[in-house]
Amino acid sequence: YNNPYANNKKKFETIDAFLLKFTEKYTKGKKGYALLESMINENMNNVMMHLRAEVKLPDEEYYQQICFHIAGFSGNTIARIFKTTANAIYKRKDRILEKIFKDNPMHLELFTMYIVK
């Protein structure tokens, strides 16, 4: 039996290095992150624009995390980007969803379509 996961440590180190470069180049700073959010808005019914207008989240990092969820990044990948644990990412996502449902914004259906998946 050839275990396909035997060399995962090296693969994860490679992925981590890539994510670090990606986040430094494309998501750190207003310009790079704005490009990601703009692409999401253009392709997903202005979901982030509506979210920012209708739901007050504690700080910018919450919006950024949701943006990565909407873009399809896994919790583990988002955790690497934000240098935290996947558990912390999922707990924050749950708190964000609770806030969205509590506020009952006009675009609730749009938010649940892209965020709850």
Buried (B, 14 or more C-beta within 10 A) or exposed (E): EEEEEEEEEEEEEEBEEEBEEBBEEEBEEEEBBEEBBEEBBEEBBBBBBBBBEBBEBEEEEBBBBBBBBBBEBEBBBBBBBBEBEBEEBBEBBEEBBEBBBEEEBEBBEBBEBBBEE
